[in-house]
């Protein structure tokens, strides 16, 4: 058996070559010509994927999930070694590290890491190595059809206790913490509340809202989206997706509710893969994170990039869009979703599971 240290040295050698020559060296194995990426749908600019494939003579295979729960199930079923790169949100990143689902990252091997806005850096493990590289950040809010509503919404309560005209025309989501967290925020509580009485109040609010909800799934981001067709009139969404939906219908608007919201950050992480595949994953993360590509990706998908060099080169329409970059007063009135006690998380998961049945 090869010495583990020699394997690690060989893996980092591959990565160094990739970063500074722009190409990857391959062994003869066919598996080495494919990069598997576990991601949200439509979350990487296809042009960037094509460029990476052509430059390195490989295939990038995207495996998509529609919720945090589905991502967990894919990892449980296939194992962390099945995915080279994972898109993971901030709350799950340390949990994934504890479960052995992601590898620590030595940022000295990623030149683009120095360009990242330090506000969005992920937690580190006990060895001081970063668990994920910031990819996009934003908040949660409401997308709605301005032409189908008598009055524009301004509050989370316009969603959770809707007017009669919205009965049966709401699109909710199935992500546990965001769904319950926004109900908590609507009631004036923290999105991370653990007090049983506050949780019970949020659960009651969601049960009260349920008859008005058309779908409990994330809204589609295409011309057939129910928000575009008018099948629904209001949906809870991540902010950049509202800009995407606006491309399909000019009357789609986005609201930062007055009570505040949740700030989210997504990270590029590396699966528990071999040293050689770890090097390949790092090369892909460096490619997506370097300023020129990070900017192309962000402007294409309408999300905020954490790359400070990219932001200095960005177009004014992108930088000045308050949907993509929430105003300061919105950020001050918002908070990140943080880990809660296991008993609280179990309660939230069980309640949302019952709600969606």
C-alpha positions as CSV (number, residue, x, y, z in Angstrom):
1,X,0.0,0.0,0.0
2,X,1.3,3.5,-0.9
3,X,2.3,5.7,2.0
4,X,-0.5,8.1,2.9
5,X,2.0,11.0,3.1
6,X,3.2,10.3,-0.4
7,X,-0.4,10.2,-1.7
8,X,-1.1,13.6,-0.1
9,X,2.1,15.1,-1.7
10,X,1.0,13.7,-5.1
11,X,-2.5,15.2,-4.7
12,X,-1.2,18.7,-3.8
13,X,1.3,18.4,-6.7
14,X,-1.6,18.0,-9.0
15,X,-3.4,21.0,-7.5
16,X,-0.3,23.2,-7.8
17,X,0.0,22.3,-11.4
18,X,-3.7,23.0,-12.0
19,X,-3.6,26.4,-10.3
20,X,-0.5,27.8,-12.0
21,X,-0.6,26.1,-15.4
22,X,-4.4,26.2,-15.8
23,X,-4.6,22.5,-16.7
24,X,-5.0,19.3,-14.8
25,X,-2.7,16.3,-15.1
26,X,-4.6,13.0,-15.4
27,X,-4.0,9.4,-14.6
28,X,-5.4,6.9,-17.1
29,X,-8.5,6.1,-15.0
30,X,-11.8,7.2,-16.6
31,X,-13.2,8.4,-13.2
32,X,-10.4,11.0,-13.1
33,X,-11.9,12.6,-16.2
34,X,-15.1,13.4,-14.4
35,X,-15.8,15.9,-11.6
36,X,-19.0,15.3,-9.6
37,X,-20.6,18.4,-8.0
38,X,-23.5,18.3,-5.6
39,X,-25.4,21.6,-6.0
40,X,-28.7,23.4,-6.1
41,X,-30.3,23.5,-9.6
42,X,-29.1,26.3,-11.9
43,X,-26.5,27.5,-9.5
44,X,-23.4,27.6,-11.6
45,X,-23.1,29.5,-14.9
46,X,-23.1,26.8,-17.6
47,X,-20.6,28.8,-19.6
48,X,-18.1,28.5,-16.8
49,X,-18.7,24.8,-16.5
50,X,-18.1,24.4,-20.3
51,X,-14.9,26.5,-20.0
52,X,-13.5,24.4,-17.2
53,X,-14.4,21.2,-19.1
54,X,-12.8,22.3,-22.3
55,X,-9.6,23.6,-20.7
56,X,-9.1,20.4,-18.6
57,X,-10.5,17.8,-21.0
58,X,-13.0,16.6,-18.3
59,X,-16.7,16.3,-17.7
60,X,-18.4,18.1,-14.9
61,X,-21.3,16.1,-13.6
62,X,-23.9,18.1,-11.7
63,X,-26.1,16.2,-9.1
64,X,-28.8,18.5,-7.9
65,X,-31.0,18.7,-4.8
66,X,-34.0,20.8,-4.1
67,X,-33.7,21.1,-0.3
68,X,-31.2,20.7,2.5
69,X,-33.1,17.5,3.5
70,X,-32.6,16.0,0.0
71,X,-28.9,16.9,0.1
72,X,-28.6,15.0,3.4
73,X,-30.4,12.0,1.9
74,X,-28.1,11.9,-1.1
75,X,-25.0,12.0,1.2
76,X,-26.4,9.3,3.4
77,X,-27.3,7.1,0.4
78,X,-24.3,7.5,-1.8
79,X,-21.6,8.5,0.8
80,X,-19.5,11.6,0.9
81,X,-16.8,10.1,-1.4
82,X,-19.4,10.1,-4.2
83,X,-19.1,13.9,-4.5
84,X,-16.0,15.9,-5.2
85,X,-17.5,19.4,-4.6
86,X,-20.5,20.2,-2.5
87,X,-22.6,23.4,-2.2
88,X,-23.3,23.7,1.6
89,X,-24.9,26.5,3.6
90,X,-23.4,28.0,6.6
91,X,-25.5,26.2,9.2
92,X,-24.8,22.7,7.8
93,X,-21.1,23.2,7.1
94,X,-19.8,22.4,10.6
95,X,-22.3,19.6,11.0
96,X,-21.1,18.0,7.8
97,X,-17.5,18.3,9.1
98,X,-18.5,16.5,12.3
99,X,-20.1,13.7,10.2
100,X,-17.1,13.4,8.1
101,X,-18.9,14.5,4.9
102,X,-16.5,17.3,4.0
103,X,-12.7,17.7,4.1
104,X,-10.8,20.6,5.6
105,X,-9.3,23.0,3.1
106,X,-5.8,24.5,3.2
107,X,-6.4,28.0,1.9
108,X,-2.7,28.4,1.1
109,X,-3.5,26.3,-1.9
110,X,-6.2,28.7,-3.1
111,X,-4.9,32.1,-4.3
112,X,-8.4,33.5,-4.7
113,X,-9.1,33.0,-1.0
114,X,-7.2,36.2,-0.3
115,X,-9.9,38.1,-2.3
116,X,-12.8,36.9,-0.2
117,X,-14.8,39.4,2.0
118,X,-13.9,38.2,5.6
119,X,-17.5,38.8,6.7
120,X,-18.5,35.6,4.9
121,X,-15.7,33.2,6.0
122,X,-16.9,29.9,7.3
123,X,-16.2,28.4,10.6
124,X,-12.9,26.5,11.0
125,X,-12.2,23.1,12.4
126,X,-10.0,22.5,15.4
127,X,-6.9,22.4,13.2
128,X,-7.5,25.9,11.9
129,X,-8.3,24.8,8.4
130,X,-11.3,26.3,6.6
131,X,-14.3,24.0,5.9
132,X,-15.7,25.9,2.9
133,X,-15.0,28.8,0.5
134,X,-17.7,31.5,0.3
135,X,-19.7,31.2,-2.9
136,X,-22.7,33.5,-2.7
137,X,-24.6,35.3,0.0
138,X,-28.0,37.0,0.4
139,X,-31.2,37.0,2.3
140,X,-34.7,35.4,2.3
141,X,-37.8,37.5,1.2
142,X,-41.0,37.6,-0.8
143,X,-41.4,37.6,-4.6
144,X,-44.8,38.7,-5.8
145,X,-46.8,39.6,-8.9
146,X,-47.4,43.4,-8.6
147,X,-50.1,43.2,-11.3
148,X,-52.1,40.6,-9.5
149,X,-52.3,42.3,-6.1
150,X,-54.5,45.2,-5.0
151,X,-51.8,46.3,-2.6
152,X,-48.0,45.7,-2.4
153,X,-47.0,43.7,0.7
154,X,-44.6,45.1,3.2
155,X,-44.5,42.5,6.0
156,X,-44.0,38.8,6.6
157,X,-47.6,38.8,7.9
158,X,-48.8,39.6,4.4
159,X,-47.5,36.1,3.6
160,X,-48.4,34.2,6.8
161,X,-51.8,35.9,7.3
162,X,-52.6,36.8,3.7
163,X,-55.5,38.8,2.3
164,X,-58.4,36.9,0.8
165,X,-57.2,37.5,-2.7
166,X,-54.1,35.3,-1.9
167,X,-56.1,32.3,-0.7
168,X,-54.7,29.3,-2.6
169,X,-52.1,31.5,-4.4
170,X,-49.1,31.2,-2.1
171,X,-45.9,29.3,-2.8
172,X,-44.0,28.3,0.3
173,X,-40.8,26.3,0.7
174,X,-39.9,23.0,2.4
175,X,-36.6,24.1,4.0
176,X,-37.2,23.6,7.7
177,X,-35.1,26.3,9.3
178,X,-36.0,29.0,6.7
179,X,-39.7,28.2,6.9
180,X,-40.0,28.2,10.6
181,X,-37.5,30.9,11.0
182,X,-39.5,33.4,8.9
183,X,-42.6,32.5,10.9
184,X,-40.7,33.3,14.0
185,X,-39.5,36.6,12.5
186,X,-43.0,37.5,11.5
187,X,-43.9,37.3,15.2
188,X,-41.0,39.4,16.3
189,X,-38.8,36.6,17.5
190,X,-35.3,35.5,16.5
191,X,-35.0,33.1,13.5
192,X,-32.9,31.0,16.0
193,X,-35.4,31.1,18.8
194,X,-35.5,28.0,21.0
195,X,-38.0,29.0,23.6
196,X,-40.9,26.4,23.5
197,X,-43.6,29.1,23.7
198,X,-42.1,31.0,20.7
199,X,-41.7,27.9,18.7
200,X,-45.3,26.9,19.5
201,X,-46.5,30.4,18.3
202,X,-44.6,30.0,15.0
203,X,-46.0,26.5,14.5
204,X,-49.5,27.8,15.1
205,X,-48.9,30.6,12.6
206,X,-47.8,28.1,9.9
207,X,-50.8,25.8,10.6
208,X,-53.1,28.9,10.3
209,X,-51.4,29.7,6.9
210,X,-51.6,26.2,5.5
211,X,-55.1,26.4,3.8
212,X,-53.8,29.4,1.8
213,X,-50.7,27.6,0.4
214,X,-50.8,26.2,-3.1
215,X,-47.3,24.6,-3.1
216,X,-44.8,23.6,-0.4
217,X,-41.8,23.5,-2.7
218,X,-39.3,25.9,-4.0
219,X,-40.6,28.0,-6.8
220,X,-39.4,27.1,-10.3
221,X,-37.0,29.5,-12.0
222,X,-38.1,29.3,-15.6
223,X,-40.9,30.5,-17.9
224,X,-43.2,27.8,-16.5
225,X,-42.8,29.0,-12.9
226,X,-46.2,29.3,-11.2
227,X,-45.2,32.9,-10.3
228,X,-44.7,33.7,-14.0
229,X,-47.9,32.0,-15.1
230,X,-49.9,33.5,-12.3
231,X,-50.7,30.1,-10.7
232,X,-49.3,31.7,-7.5
233,X,-49.1,35.4,-6.7
234,X,-46.5,35.4,-3.9
235,X,-43.6,33.1,-3.0
236,X,-40.9,32.9,-0.4
237,X,-37.6,33.0,-2.2
238,X,-33.9,33.6,-1.9
239,X,-33.3,37.2,-3.2
240,X,-31.2,36.5,-6.3
241,X,-33.9,34.1,-7.6
242,X,-36.4,37.0,-7.7
243,X,-34.1,38.8,-10.1
244,X,-34.0,35.7,-12.3
245,X,-37.8,35.4,-12.3
246,X,-38.1,39.1,-13.3
247,X,-36.5,38.1,-16.6
248,X,-39.6,36.0,-17.3
249,X,-42.2,38.5,-16.1
250,X,-41.6,42.3,-15.6
251,X,-44.3,42.5,-12.9
252,X,-42.4,40.3,-10.5
253,X,-41.1,42.3,-7.5
254,X,-39.1,41.4,-4.4
255,X,-39.7,42.5,-0.8
256,X,-37.3,42.7,2.1
257,X,-40.1,42.4,4.8
258,X,-40.1,45.1,7.5
259,X,-39.5,42.6,10.3
260,X,-36.1,41.7,8.9
261,X,-35.0,38.3,7.5
262,X,-32.4,35.6,7.5
263,X,-28.9,36.1,6.0
264,X,-27.6,33.1,4.2
265,X,-24.2,32.1,2.9
266,X,-23.4,29.2,0.6
267,X,-19.9,27.6,0.5
268,X,-18.0,25.4,-1.9
269,X,-16.7,22.4,0.1
270,X,-14.7,19.3,-0.8
271,X,-16.1,15.8,-0.2
272,X,-14.2,13.1,1.7
273,X,-12.4,12.0,-1.4
274,X,-8.9,10.7,-2.3
275,X,-6.0,13.1,-2.2
276,X,-5.9,13.2,-6.0
277,X,-9.6,14.0,-6.3
278,X,-9.3,16.5,-3.5
279,X,-6.8,18.3,-5.7
280,X,-9.2,18.2,-8.6
281,X,-12.0,19.6,-6.4
282,X,-9.7,22.4,-5.2
283,X,-8.8,23.3,-8.8
284,X,-12.5,23.7,-9.6
285,X,-13.1,25.8,-6.5
286,X,-10.1,28.0,-7.4
287,X,-11.5,28.4,-10.9
288,X,-15.0,29.5,-9.7
289,X,-13.5,31.7,-7.0
290,X,-11.0,33.8,-9.0
291,X,-12.3,37.3,-9.6
292,X,-13.1,37.2,-13.3
293,X,-15.0,34.0,-13.1
294,X,-16.7,34.9,-9.8
295,X,-18.0,38.1,-11.3
296,X,-19.3,36.3,-14.4
297,X,-21.0,33.7,-12.3
298,X,-22.6,36.3,-9.9
299,X,-23.8,38.6,-12.6
300,X,-25.2,35.7,-14.6
301,X,-27.1,34.2,-11.6
302,X,-27.9,37.5,-9.9
303,X,-26.4,36.7,-6.5
304,X,-23.9,38.7,-4.4
305,X,-20.3,37.4,-4.8
306,X,-18.0,37.6,-1.7
307,X,-15.0,38.3,-4.0
308,X,-13.9,41.9,-3.3
309,X,-11.8,42.1,-6.4
310,X,-14.7,41.0,-8.6
311,X,-17.0,43.7,-7.0
312,X,-14.6,46.4,-8.0
313,X,-15.0,45.3,-11.6
314,X,-18.8,44.8,-11.5
315,X,-21.4,46.5,-13.7
316,X,-23.4,49.3,-12.0
317,X,-26.7,47.7,-12.6
318,X,-25.6,44.6,-10.7
319,X,-24.0,46.6,-7.8
320,X,-26.9,48.9,-7.4
321,X,-29.7,46.4,-7.4
322,X,-31.2,46.4,-3.9
323,X,-32.6,42.9,-4.4
324,X,-29.1,41.4,-4.9
325,X,-27.4,43.6,-2.3
326,X,-29.9,44.3,0.6
327,X,-29.7,47.8,2.0
328,X,-27.8,48.4,5.2
329,X,-30.9,48.8,7.2
330,X,-32.2,45.4,6.0
331,X,-28.9,43.7,7.0
332,X,-28.9,45.4,10.4
333,X,-32.4,44.1,11.0
334,X,-31.5,40.5,9.9
335,X,-29.5,37.6,11.3
336,X,-27.9,34.5,10.1
337,X,-29.5,31.1,10.8
338,X,-27.3,29.4,13.4
339,X,-27.2,25.9,14.9
340,X,-29.7,25.1,17.6
341,X,-29.8,22.5,20.3
342,X,-30.5,18.9,18.9
343,X,-33.9,18.8,20.7
344,X,-34.9,22.0,19.1
345,X,-33.8,20.9,15.7
346,X,-35.7,17.6,16.1
347,X,-38.8,19.5,17.1
348,X,-38.5,21.8,14.0
349,X,-37.9,18.8,11.6
350,X,-40.8,16.8,13.0
351,X,-43.2,19.7,12.8
352,X,-42.3,20.7,9.3
353,X,-42.5,17.1,8.3
354,X,-46.1,17.0,9.6
355,X,-46.9,20.3,8.0
356,X,-45.9,19.1,4.5
357,X,-47.9,15.9,4.6
